[in-house]
Amino acid sequence: MYALIAAVPILLTIVFMVFMNWSAKRSLIISWLAAFAVACSVWGMGIGEAAARTVAGFLASFETSAIIFGAILLMNVLKQSGAMASINGMFSGITEDARLQAIIVGYCFAGFIEGAAGFGTPAALGAPILISLGFPPLAAAAICLVCNSTPVNPGPVGVPLLTASKVVADAVKHLGGDPEKFTTVLTRWVCIPNMIGGLFIIMAVVFMMCKAFGKNRSFRDAVPAVPFCLLTGVVVGSIYIVMSFFAAPELISMTAFLGGMIVMMFCAKKGVCVPKKVWTFDGYKEWGEPSWQSTTVVTSVKDKSMKPLLAWTPYIVIGVILVLTRLNAFGLKTLFNNDPFILRVGNILGFEGIGWDFKFLYNPGIMPFVLVAILTVPLHRMSREETKIAVADSVKNWSGAATALLFGVAMVNLYRYTSSAQIGAAVAGAAACSEFTFKNSSMLYVMADALAKLFQGTYFIIAPLIGVLGAFMSGSCTVSNTLFASLQFETATLVGLSQVLIVALQTMGGGIGNMICVNNIVAVCATTGTNGNEGKLIRTNILPCLLYAAVVAAVVGLLLAAGVDPMPELLTQ
């Protein structure tokens, strides 16, 4: 009963967003109110403490919110400066085969953008490039959404994965583990199964494209491109997995997909693993469906005939700054993670132990994104009007996500820090523990206990789907991890499964959910001018989404069956 009561705010979120088509911003405000009410009335949390936990959640959300704003600002600056138009032009003339173009642009280029910026920008930027290459707008949207799954983890400068680690850090310490070690091993065990799934998704997107949007509507048209798909998977996957062992999470996706893009562009140009017969969308307006075409006018990026090197310079600078600040060898990582570069807020609303720390120079939204965006203005000789447009568009795009994060993180705080001896005893049994705290009687714990009892050893099957659900609800893998990483960790602990592998499934599921998340679909439809086809995109992408989730669940299931546990100490305390 208590598990169902605890689940009410989450169920409300699903109903509002899935069935009533409400925005994440509107849905999460009401869901937070419901969580506040449940925490105070059922779990007995004082109104003052609930308010303090809410304020702490508001402040904590600023860390992710700053990253989102920085990423969006940088992207809008590059659009207004003419850099994106120059980058788009690079892809013309490499190959005429639409299957290869989909891989290079939709998977590799968009993957690099996800690693460098993320937060909905890859699909919104990659799709217009494919349209300019002759793709039907709806096909371009579907391709970029499906491809924007693998690179999400570790993702935009590692944020989704690092968020998951941060959310469960207290639980790791409670079990006697080292949170830094957890982050390290989580990175590796996200990357390995995820890239196996990525190999599958490269082929899946080409087969989906040929079947759903090809002239012949046949899977056969995709077969000649399989060698190029496999080569792409091996190239990107090799860099991706090697980086997971030797580099910080912030650099993995950006480096792997940039390296893959360069190699595969060279291979396409030289004819390596290239199909003998060219396959294109030529004439699709005659033989395609009307719904494939744009229904609204799309504003294109500005073209100023900028030289490619100048256009890519902001990304080069970002890469350099991330290397300098994320690797211990240069000393900046230690410097920026200590005073005086930490903003602290303690004893919120007078409650001891409830506070917030913000390492502002270590936040990638501020440095490098905002910093590089500011430097780009004079570098690309942007006018005052162009700069104003970029800033205004960024604020407009960011505001909805910021509000959603504000109340989403606040709601999670209430889920994590409620406690009730009465409920703890009712759920776990009076003799099970001498003291009931938020560690073993919170709303989060009670739901985890219910899931553990329901699924037990087969929980790994459902774990990635919870991540998918979170991304679908919120529009963000980061928010999905914020909502559910703690739940997944606690459930794994109760069931006796590796917490690292289960949280890895949550994180991978959050990335996979990008294919069908409402926010991304709305954004890419607006960018491609295919408004009104959101439902069709969800129906087109749901099968690759579920298959991807099944692949990573199967891989982790085999690892669990083989006795793999990267941090066994968390289950032996």
MARVEX-591778 format. One record per residue (C-alpha): residue in one letter; x, y, z; residue number from 1. Coordinates in steps of 0.02 Angstrom, whole numbers. Layout:
code | px | py | pz | pos
a | X | Y | Z | NUM $
...
END
This chain:
code | px | py | pz | pos
m | 0 | 0 | 0 | 1 $
y | 137 | 123 | 50 | 2 $
a | 230 | 88 | -113 | 3 $
l | 75 | 136 | -213 | 4 $
i | 52 | 295 | -111 | 5 $
a | 235 | 340 | -139 | 6 $
a | 215 | 308 | -325 | 7 $
v | 68 | 429 | -344 | 8 $
p | 174 | 583 | -393 | 9 $
i | 268 | 481 | -524 | 10 $
l | 107 | 406 | -591 | 11 $
l | 34 | 581 | -602 | 12 $
t | 185 | 634 | -705 | 13 $
i | 155 | 490 | -826 | 14 $
v | -31 | 527 | -842 | 15 $
f | -3 | 713 | -869 | 16 $
m | 135 | 694 | -998 | 17 $
v | 86 | 535 | -1089 | 18 $
f | -103 | 538 | -1089 | 19 $
m | -142 | 723 | -1066 | 20 $
n | 5 | 787 | -1170 | 21 $
w | 58 | 913 | -1039 | 22 $
s | 233 | 989 | -1041 | 23 $
a | 367 | 925 | -921 | 24 $
k | 367 | 1096 | -838 | 25 $
r | 181 | 1095 | -800 | 26 $
s | 178 | 910 | -753 | 27 $
l | 324 | 914 | -632 | 28 $
i | 259 | 1065 | -537 | 29 $
i | 98 | 973 | -495 | 30 $
s | 193 | 810 | -463 | 31 $
w | 307 | 901 | -340 | 32 $
l | 153 | 968 | -250 | 33 $
a | 87 | 790 | -238 | 34 $
a | 255 | 728 | -171 | 35 $
f | 258 | 871 | -45 | 36 $
a | 84 | 824 | 14 | 37 $
v | 126 | 638 | 29 | 38 $
a | 290 | 674 | 119 | 39 $
c | 204 | 783 | 249 | 40 $
s | 40 | 691 | 273 | 41 $
v | 88 | 507 | 257 | 42 $
w | 275 | 504 | 297 | 43 $
g | 259 | 636 | 432 | 44 $
m | 394 | 755 | 368 | 45 $
g | 375 | 928 | 443 | 46 $
i | 320 | 1066 | 324 | 47 $
g | 476 | 1166 | 368 | 48 $
e | 593 | 1021 | 327 | 49 $
a | 498 | 982 | 167 | 50 $
a | 518 | 1164 | 116 | 51 $
a | 705 | 1156 | 156 | 52 $
r | 725 | 996 | 53 | 53 $
t | 632 | 1082 | -88 | 54 $
v | 745 | 1235 | -83 | 55 $
a | 898 | 1120 | -80 | 56 $
g | 828 | 1033 | -234 | 57 $
f | 800 | 1201 | -319 | 58 $
l | 981 | 1249 | -288 | 59 $
a | 1048 | 1078 | -342 | 60 $
s | 953 | 1091 | -506 | 61 $
f | 1053 | 1247 | -549 | 62 $
e | 1207 | 1140 | -583 | 63 $
t | 1123 | 1046 | -724 | 64 $
s | 1022 | 1196 | -778 | 65 $
a | 1183 | 1296 | -804 | 66 $
i | 1250 | 1159 | -917 | 67 $
i | 1092 | 1157 | -1020 | 68 $
f | 1094 | 1345 | -1042 | 69 $
g | 1278 | 1346 | -1089 | 70 $
a | 1253 | 1208 | -1218 | 71 $
i | 1103 | 1295 | -1296 | 72 $
l | 1189 | 1465 | -1296 | 73 $
l | 1342 | 1396 | -1384 | 74 $
m | 1235 | 1311 | -1516 | 75 $
n | 1133 | 1469 | -1551 | 76 $
v | 1290 | 1574 | -1562 | 77 $
l | 1363 | 1454 | -1691 | 78 $
k | 1200 | 1458 | -1790 | 79 $
q | 1198 | 1648 | -1794 | 80 $
s | 1384 | 1666 | -1831 | 81 $
g | 1377 | 1556 | -1986 | 82 $
a | 1484 | 1418 | -1910 | 83 $
m | 1347 | 1287 | -1920 | 84 $
a | 1319 | 1324 | -2104 | 85 $
s | 1504 | 1297 | -2135 | 86 $
i | 1501 | 1133 | -2037 | 87 $
n | 1349 | 1077 | -2138 | 88 $
g | 1442 | 1108 | -2300 | 89 $
m | 1581 | 989 | -2250 | 90 $
f | 1466 | 841 | -2273 | 91 $
s | 1422 | 882 | -2453 | 92 $
g | 1520 | 787 | -2584 | 93 $
i | 1583 | 647 | -2471 | 94 $
t | 1458 | 517 | -2533 | 95 $
e | 1292 | 516 | -2626 | 96 $
d | 1230 | 358 | -2538 | 97 $
a | 1093 | 406 | -2415 | 98 $
r | 1128 | 255 | -2305 | 99 $
l | 1307 | 311 | -2276 | 100 $
q | 1254 | 492 | -2254 | 101 $
a | 1133 | 437 | -2118 | 102 $
i | 1276 | 350 | -2025 | 103 $
i | 1404 | 489 | -2044 | 104 $
v | 1287 | 634 | -2004 | 105 $
g | 1150 | 554 | -1898 | 106 $
y | 1262 | 440 | -1794 | 107 $
c | 1441 | 508 | -1796 | 108 $
f | 1418 | 697 | -1814 | 109 $
a | 1263 | 705 | -1704 | 110 $
g | 1353 | 591 | -1580 | 111 $
f | 1496 | 716 | -1571 | 112 $
i | 1372 | 858 | -1544 | 113 $
e | 1291 | 755 | -1405 | 114 $
g | 1461 | 729 | -1324 | 115 $
a | 1504 | 914 | -1336 | 116 $
a | 1335 | 995 | -1303 | 117 $
g | 1188 | 874 | -1293 | 118 $
f | 1021 | 919 | -1217 | 119 $
g | 916 | 901 | -1375 | 120 $
t | 1036 | 990 | -1493 | 121 $
p | 1104 | 839 | -1591 | 122 $
a | 940 | 788 | -1674 | 123 $
a | 889 | 969 | -1700 | 124 $
l | 1055 | 1007 | -1788 | 125 $
g | 1086 | 842 | -1877 | 126 $
a | 913 | 830 | -1957 | 127 $
p | 927 | 993 | -2057 | 128 $
i | 1094 | 933 | -2127 | 129 $
l | 1013 | 772 | -2188 | 130 $
i | 870 | 872 | -2264 | 131 $
s | 997 | 979 | -2357 | 132 $
l | 1070 | 815 | -2425 | 133 $
g | 900 | 765 | -2496 | 134 $
f | 818 | 666 | -2355 | 135 $
p | 631 | 678 | -2324 | 136 $
p | 610 | 791 | -2171 | 137 $
l | 517 | 659 | -2069 | 138 $
a | 647 | 526 | -2111 | 139 $
a | 786 | 645 | -2057 | 140 $
a | 697 | 676 | -1892 | 141 $
a | 671 | 489 | -1858 | 142 $
i | 852 | 445 | -1902 | 143 $
c | 929 | 577 | -1790 | 144 $
l | 816 | 532 | -1644 | 145 $
v | 858 | 347 | -1653 | 146 $
c | 1044 | 382 | -1673 | 147 $
n | 1041 | 503 | -1527 | 148 $
s | 1039 | 363 | -1400 | 149 $
t | 1210 | 282 | -1392 | 150 $
p | 1311 | 444 | -1373 | 151 $
v | 1200 | 506 | -1231 | 152 $
n | 1304 | 401 | -1111 | 153 $
p | 1423 | 460 | -1047 | 154 $
g | 1346 | 601 | -1151 | 155 $
p | 1362 | 788 | -1147 | 156 $
v | 1526 | 810 | -1052 | 157 $
g | 1480 | 660 | -944 | 158 $
v | 1332 | 745 | -861 | 159 $
p | 1202 | 602 | -865 | 160 $
l | 1325 | 475 | -796 | 161 $
l | 1401 | 594 | -669 | 162 $
t | 1225 | 642 | -613 | 163 $
a | 1183 | 459 | -582 | 164 $
s | 1344 | 440 | -480 | 165 $
k | 1309 | 596 | -380 | 166 $
v | 1130 | 545 | -342 | 167 $
v | 1185 | 378 | -267 | 168 $
a | 1345 | 441 | -184 | 169 $
d | 1269 | 445 | -10 | 170 $
a | 1201 | 268 | -31 | 171 $
v | 1373 | 208 | -89 | 172 $
k | 1457 | 286 | 64 | 173 $
h | 1322 | 212 | 177 | 174 $
l | 1371 | 38 | 116 | 175 $
g | 1555 | 72 | 145 | 176 $
g | 1600 | 105 | -36 | 177 $
d | 1701 | 242 | -121 | 178 $
p | 1594 | 359 | -229 | 179 $
e | 1742 | 401 | -342 | 180 $
k | 1774 | 217 | -375 | 181 $
f | 1589 | 194 | -410 | 182 $
t | 1597 | 331 | -542 | 183 $
t | 1749 | 250 | -622 | 184 $
v | 1677 | 75 | -635 | 185 $
l | 1504 | 140 | -682 | 186 $
t | 1582 | 231 | -830 | 187 $
r | 1661 | 70 | -895 | 188 $
w | 1507 | -37 | -869 | 189 $
v | 1396 | 89 | -953 | 190 $
c | 1511 | 103 | -1103 | 191 $
i | 1538 | -83 | -1137 | 192 $
p | 1356 | -143 | -1148 | 193 $
n | 1302 | 23 | -1222 | 194 $
m | 1423 | 9 | -1368 | 195 $
i | 1366 | -170 | -1402 | 196 $
g | 1191 | -97 | -1414 | 197 $
g | 1263 | 45 | -1519 | 198 $
l | 1326 | -79 | -1648 | 199 $
f | 1149 | -143 | -1661 | 200 $
i | 1071 | 30 | -1671 | 201 $
i | 1181 | 83 | -1818 | 202 $
m | 1112 | -61 | -1920 | 203 $
a | 936 | -39 | -1850 | 204 $
v | 927 | 142 | -1908 | 205 $
v | 978 | 97 | -2087 | 206 $
f | 854 | -47 | -2095 | 207 $
m | 717 | 64 | -2021 | 208 $
m | 757 | 202 | -2146 | 209 $
c | 747 | 85 | -2297 | 210 $
k | 589 | -2 | -2236 | 211 $
a | 491 | 150 | -2176 | 212 $
f | 549 | 283 | -2298 | 213 $
g | 631 | 194 | -2446 | 214 $
k | 554 | 188 | -2619 | 215 $
n | 540 | -2 | -2613 | 216 $
r | 491 | -10 | -2426 | 217 $
s | 612 | -157 | -2410 | 218 $
f | 741 | -215 | -2282 | 219 $
r | 841 | -285 | -2428 | 220 $
d | 896 | -110 | -2477 | 221 $
a | 987 | -96 | -2311 | 222 $
v | 1090 | -257 | -2327 | 223 $
p | 1229 | -186 | -2440 | 224 $
a | 1265 | -53 | -2307 | 225 $
v | 1293 | -181 | -2167 | 226 $
p | 1485 | -188 | -2190 | 227 $
f | 1494 | 2 | -2173 | 228 $
c | 1381 | -7 | -2019 | 229 $
l | 1492 | -139 | -1939 | 230 $
l | 1650 | -42 | -1977 | 231 $
t | 1574 | 115 | -1900 | 232 $
g | 1526 | 17 | -1744 | 233 $
v | 1701 | -56 | -1726 | 234 $
v | 1789 | 112 | -1753 | 235 $
v | 1678 | 214 | -1636 | 236 $
g | 1661 | 71 | -1511 | 237 $
s | 1849 | 42 | -1498 | 238 $
i | 1883 | 225 | -1458 | 239 $
y | 1732 | 233 | -1342 | 240 $
i | 1779 | 81 | -1237 | 241 $
v | 1966 | 121 | -1229 | 242 $
m | 1924 | 299 | -1174 | 243 $
s | 1812 | 230 | -1036 | 244 $
f | 1966 | 152 | -955 | 245 $
f | 2087 | 295 | -974 | 246 $
a | 1990 | 458 | -985 | 247 $
a | 1865 | 559 | -885 | 248 $
p | 1680 | 531 | -928 | 249 $
e | 1670 | 709 | -995 | 250 $
l | 1780 | 666 | -1145 | 251 $
i | 1720 | 494 | -1199 | 252 $
s | 1572 | 525 | -1315 | 253 $
m | 1645 | 683 | -1390 | 254 $
t | 1811 | 599 | -1431 | 255 $
a | 1740 | 432 | -1491 | 256 $
f | 1612 | 504 | -1610 | 257 $
l | 1727 | 641 | -1677 | 258 $
g | 1860 | 510 | -1711 | 259 $
g | 1731 | 395 | -1788 | 260 $
m | 1665 | 536 | -1899 | 261 $
i | 1838 | 577 | -1966 | 262 $
v | 1880 | 395 | -2002 | 263 $
m | 1712 | 354 | -2083 | 264 $
m | 1716 | 511 | -2191 | 265 $
f | 1886 | 453 | -2254 | 266 $
c | 1820 | 276 | -2284 | 267 $
a | 1668 | 339 | -2377 | 268 $
k | 1778 | 451 | -2484 | 269 $
k | 1898 | 308 | -2524 | 270 $
g | 1763 | 177 | -2552 | 271 $
v | 1805 | 67 | -2402 | 272 $
c | 1657 | -49 | -2364 | 273 $
v | 1548 | 61 | -2475 | 274 $
p | 1399 | -22 | -2565 | 275 $
k | 1427 | -44 | -2752 | 276 $
k | 1257 | 30 | -2796 | 277 $
v | 1209 | 203 | -2733 | 278 $
w | 1044 | 216 | -2639 | 279 $
t | 960 | 386 | -2624 | 280 $
f | 795 | 475 | -2590 | 281 $
d | 791 | 553 | -2763 | 282 $
g | 614 | 593 | -2815 | 283 $
y | 537 | 553 | -2645 | 284 $
k | 413 | 695 | -2665 | 285 $
e | 331 | 596 | -2804 | 286 $
w | 332 | 421 | -2726 | 287 $
g | 337 | 464 | -2540 | 288 $
e | 196 | 503 | -2420 | 289 $
p | 138 | 683 | -2393 | 290 $
s | 172 | 667 | -2205 | 291 $
w | 358 | 649 | -2242 | 292 $
q | 372 | 828 | -2301 | 293 $
s | 382 | 990 | -2203 | 294 $
t | 217 | 1065 | -2151 | 295 $
t | 288 | 1230 | -2091 | 296 $
v | 425 | 1349 | -2146 | 297 $
v | 594 | 1307 | -2068 | 298 $
t | 719 | 1445 | -2031 | 299 $
s | 890 | 1390 | -2086 | 300 $
v | 1057 | 1433 | -2006 | 301 $
k | 1150 | 1585 | -2072 | 302 $
d | 1277 | 1555 | -2210 | 303 $
k | 1424 | 1675 | -2212 | 304 $
s | 1544 | 1563 | -2310 | 305 $
m | 1650 | 1539 | -2155 | 306 $
k | 1809 | 1435 | -2170 | 307 $
p | 1789 | 1262 | -2090 | 308 $
l | 1937 | 1283 | -1971 | 309 $
l | 1864 | 1444 | -1901 | 310 $
a | 1693 | 1362 | -1886 | 311 $
w | 1765 | 1216 | -1787 | 312 $
t | 1876 | 1323 | -1676 | 313 $
p | 1747 | 1339 | -1533 | 314 $
y | 1734 | 1149 | -1522 | 315 $
i | 1924 | 1134 | -1525 | 316 $
v | 1936 | 1259 | -1382 | 317 $
i | 1802 | 1163 | -1285 | 318 $
g | 1901 | 1002 | -1307 | 319 $
v | 2062 | 1084 | -1247 | 320 $
i | 1978 | 1161 | -1093 | 321 $
l | 1896 | 996 | -1048 | 322 $
v | 2061 | 903 | -1061 | 323 $
l | 2150 | 1033 | -954 | 324 $
t | 2015 | 1036 | -819 | 325 $
r | 1963 | 852 | -814 | 326 $
l | 2131 | 764 | -810 | 327 $
n | 2225 | 763 | -644 | 328 $
a | 2394 | 787 | -728 | 329 $
f | 2367 | 973 | -758 | 330 $
g | 2315 | 1018 | -580 | 331 $
l | 2163 | 1122 | -630 | 332 $
k | 2041 | 984 | -582 | 333 $
t | 2100 | 989 | -401 | 334 $
l | 2106 | 1179 | -401 | 335 $
f | 1927 | 1203 | -465 | 336 $
n | 1857 | 1071 | -347 | 337 $
n | 1915 | 1160 | -190 | 338 $
d | 1896 | 1329 | -104 | 339 $
p | 1889 | 1470 | -153 | 340 $
f | 1801 | 1401 | -307 | 341 $
i | 1655 | 1324 | -213 | 342 $
l | 1494 | 1418 | -175 | 343 $
r | 1417 | 1349 | -15 | 344 $
v | 1244 | 1369 | 59 | 345 $
g | 1223 | 1287 | 229 | 346 $
n | 1081 | 1255 | 352 | 347 $
i | 944 | 1299 | 229 | 348 $
l | 793 | 1374 | 320 | 349 $
g | 884 | 1338 | 483 | 350 $
f | 892 | 1148 | 460 | 351 $
e | 1064 | 1078 | 503 | 352 $
g | 1138 | 962 | 372 | 353 $
i | 1030 | 1027 | 229 | 354 $
g | 1142 | 1126 | 113 | 355 $
w | 1214 | 1147 | -61 | 356 $
d | 1389 | 1159 | -135 | 357 $
f | 1420 | 1226 | -310 | 358 $
k | 1591 | 1206 | -394 | 359 $
f | 1556 | 1344 | -516 | 360 $
l | 1717 | 1341 | -619 | 361 $
y | 1706 | 1152 | -634 | 362 $
n | 1531 | 1163 | -705 | 363 $
p | 1545 | 1135 | -895 | 364 $
g | 1398 | 1251 | -926 | 365 $
i | 1501 | 1398 | -862 | 366 $
m | 1670 | 1336 | -918 | 367 $
p | 1688 | 1296 | -1058 | 368 $
f | 1515 | 1325 | -1138 | 369 $
v | 1470 | 1502 | -1086 | 370 $
l | 1652 | 1556 | -1091 | 371 $
v | 1677 | 1489 | -1267 | 372 $
a | 1511 | 1561 | -1325 | 373 $
i | 1567 | 1734 | -1266 | 374 $
l | 1737 | 1715 | -1350 | 375 $
t | 1653 | 1658 | -1512 | 376 $
v | 1561 | 1824 | -1531 | 377 $
p | 1719 | 1925 | -1573 | 378 $
l | 1807 | 1775 | -1651 | 379 $
h | 1668 | 1754 | -1781 | 380 $
r | 1639 | 1942 | -1791 | 381 $
m | 1456 | 1931 | -1743 | 382 $
s | 1352 | 2088 | -1745 | 383 $
r | 1260 | 2154 | -1593 | 384 $
e | 1094 | 2102 | -1671 | 385 $
e | 1154 | 1924 | -1704 | 386 $
t | 1216 | 1910 | -1525 | 387 $
k | 1051 | 1974 | -1456 | 388 $
i | 955 | 1845 | -1560 | 389 $
a | 1068 | 1703 | -1500 | 390 $
v | 1046 | 1752 | -1317 | 391 $
a | 858 | 1780 | -1332 | 392 $
d | 832 | 1613 | -1420 | 393 $
s | 937 | 1525 | -1287 | 394 $
v | 839 | 1598 | -1142 | 395 $
k | 676 | 1550 | -1227 | 396 $
n | 735 | 1371 | -1261 | 397 $
w | 811 | 1351 | -1088 | 398 $
s | 672 | 1417 | -978 | 399 $
g | 555 | 1268 | -994 | 400 $
a | 692 | 1141 | -957 | 401 $
a | 753 | 1245 | -810 | 402 $
t | 581 | 1247 | -730 | 403 $
a | 558 | 1061 | -758 | 404 $
l | 727 | 1025 | -678 | 405 $
l | 689 | 1142 | -533 | 406 $
f | 537 | 1044 | -478 | 407 $
g | 600 | 874 | -536 | 408 $
v | 754 | 882 | -424 | 409 $
a | 650 | 952 | -281 | 410 $
m | 530 | 806 | -297 | 411 $
v | 673 | 681 | -295 | 412 $
n | 741 | 763 | -137 | 413 $
l | 576 | 731 | -51 | 414 $
y | 577 | 551 | -111 | 415 $
r | 754 | 525 | -47 | 416 $
y | 746 | 608 | 124 | 417 $
t | 574 | 564 | 195 | 418 $
s | 579 | 442 | 341 | 419 $
s | 453 | 357 | 453 | 420 $
a | 485 | 226 | 587 | 421 $
q | 303 | 170 | 576 | 422 $
i | 311 | 144 | 387 | 423 $
g | 485 | 68 | 397 | 424 $
a | 425 | -59 | 525 | 425 $
a | 269 | -98 | 423 | 426 $
v | 370 | -128 | 265 | 427 $
a | 527 | -212 | 331 | 428 $
g | 465 | -282 | 496 | 429 $
a | 496 | -210 | 668 | 430 $
a | 638 | -330 | 703 | 431 $
a | 729 | -298 | 541 | 432 $
c | 818 | -141 | 598 | 433 $
s | 848 | -46 | 757 | 434 $
e | 832 | 125 | 676 | 435 $
f | 728 | 184 | 530 | 436 $
t | 796 | 331 | 431 | 437 $
f | 781 | 392 | 252 | 438 $
k | 904 | 252 | 210 | 439 $
n | 776 | 118 | 244 | 440 $
s | 604 | 198 | 261 | 441 $
s | 597 | 338 | 132 | 442 $
m | 469 | 348 | -7 | 443 $
l | 608 | 294 | -125 | 444 $
y | 657 | 145 | -19 | 445 $
v | 478 | 85 | -1 | 446 $
m | 455 | 85 | -190 | 447 $
a | 622 | -3 | -213 | 448 $
d | 571 | -135 | -86 | 449 $
a | 409 | -167 | -180 | 450 $
l | 500 | -183 | -348 | 451 $
a | 629 | -299 | -268 | 452 $
k | 494 | -414 | -201 | 453 $
l | 401 | -412 | -367 | 454 $
f | 545 | -447 | -488 | 455 $
q | 684 | -515 | -376 | 456 $
g | 825 | -590 | -482 | 457 $
t | 745 | -541 | -647 | 458 $
y | 746 | -356 | -604 | 459 $
f | 881 | -321 | -734 | 460 $
i | 747 | -344 | -870 | 461 $
i | 642 | -199 | -807 | 462 $
a | 787 | -84 | -754 | 463 $
p | 824 | -5 | -925 | 464 $
l | 638 | 20 | -958 | 465 $
i | 627 | 127 | -800 | 466 $
g | 767 | 234 | -873 | 467 $
v | 672 | 245 | -1038 | 468 $
l | 516 | 297 | -944 | 469 $
g | 610 | 433 | -852 | 470 $
a | 681 | 506 | -1013 | 471 $
f | 511 | 494 | -1099 | 472 $
m | 431 | 587 | -954 | 473 $
s | 561 | 721 | -930 | 474 $
g | 646 | 738 | -1100 | 475 $
s | 817 | 709 | -1025 | 476 $
c | 929 | 563 | -976 | 477 $
t | 1001 | 676 | -842 | 478 $
v | 830 | 706 | -765 | 479 $
s | 788 | 521 | -783 | 480 $
n | 944 | 479 | -683 | 481 $
t | 898 | 613 | -557 | 482 $
l | 726 | 536 | -535 | 483 $
f | 769 | 351 | -536 | 484 $
a | 954 | 315 | -506 | 485 $
s | 929 | 305 | -317 | 486 $
l | 776 | 194 | -341 | 487 $
q | 877 | 77 | -453 | 488 $
f | 1023 | 72 | -331 | 489 $
e | 912 | 32 | -181 | 490 $
t | 817 | -102 | -277 | 491 $
a | 979 | -185 | -333 | 492 $
t | 1039 | -185 | -152 | 493 $
l | 879 | -267 | -90 | 494 $
v | 878 | -397 | -229 | 495 $
g | 1063 | -436 | -211 | 496 $
l | 1113 | -383 | -388 | 497 $
s | 1265 | -278 | -433 | 498 $
q | 1220 | -97 | -399 | 499 $
v | 1346 | -39 | -530 | 500 $
l | 1266 | -143 | -669 | 501 $
i | 1088 | -97 | -622 | 502 $
v | 1127 | 90 | -614 | 503 $
a | 1217 | 66 | -780 | 504 $
l | 1055 | -4 | -852 | 505 $
q | 961 | 147 | -784 | 506 $
t | 1085 | 264 | -867 | 507 $
m | 1082 | 170 | -1033 | 508 $
g | 892 | 167 | -1027 | 509 $
g | 890 | 355 | -1002 | 510 $
g | 993 | 375 | -1161 | 511 $
i | 886 | 253 | -1259 | 512 $
g | 730 | 348 | -1207 | 513 $
n | 793 | 499 | -1305 | 514 $
m | 722 | 414 | -1461 | 515 $
i | 545 | 438 | -1401 | 516 $
c | 555 | 576 | -1270 | 517 $
v | 424 | 708 | -1298 | 518 $
n | 542 | 857 | -1283 | 519 $
n | 664 | 793 | -1415 | 520 $
i | 524 | 746 | -1534 | 521 $
v | 442 | 916 | -1519 | 522 $
a | 610 | 1002 | -1545 | 523 $
v | 658 | 902 | -1699 | 524 $
c | 484 | 919 | -1775 | 525 $
a | 496 | 1107 | -1753 | 526 $
t | 669 | 1108 | -1831 | 527 $
t | 619 | 1001 | -1981 | 528 $
g | 448 | 1081 | -2004 | 529 $
t | 356 | 917 | -1976 | 530 $
n | 243 | 980 | -1837 | 531 $
g | 93 | 868 | -1811 | 532 $
n | 190 | 708 | -1843 | 533 $
e | 250 | 685 | -1664 | 534 $
g | 141 | 531 | -1639 | 535 $
k | 204 | 452 | -1799 | 536 $
l | 384 | 478 | -1745 | 537 $
i | 350 | 393 | -1578 | 538 $
r | 269 | 245 | -1668 | 539 $
t | 415 | 235 | -1790 | 540 $
n | 547 | 241 | -1654 | 541 $
i | 466 | 135 | -1518 | 542 $
l | 526 | -31 | -1592 | 543 $
p | 711 | 18 | -1603 | 544 $
c | 693 | 89 | -1427 | 545 $
l | 625 | -72 | -1353 | 546 $
l | 749 | -180 | -1450 | 547 $
y | 896 | -76 | -1390 | 548 $
a | 834 | -92 | -1210 | 549 $
a | 818 | -280 | -1234 | 550 $
v | 997 | -293 | -1303 | 551 $
v | 1078 | -202 | -1155 | 552 $
a | 970 | -297 | -1031 | 553 $
a | 1025 | -461 | -1111 | 554 $
v | 1208 | -410 | -1104 | 555 $
v | 1197 | -362 | -921 | 556 $
g | 1095 | -519 | -884 | 557 $
l | 1237 | -625 | -954 | 558 $
l | 1363 | -528 | -849 | 559 $
l | 1260 | -556 | -693 | 560 $
a | 1242 | -741 | -734 | 561 $
a | 1431 | -751 | -752 | 562 $
g | 1451 | -676 | -579 | 563 $
v | 1520 | -507 | -634 | 564 $
d | 1508 | -374 | -498 | 565 $
p | 1626 | -225 | -516 | 566 $
m | 1601 | -174 | -333 | 567 $
p | 1558 | -331 | -231 | 568 $
e | 1599 | -238 | -71 | 569 $
l | 1432 | -146 | -84 | 570 $
l | 1338 | -311 | -60 | 571 $
t | 1448 | -382 | 77 | 572 $
q | 1434 | -246 | 208 | 573 $
END
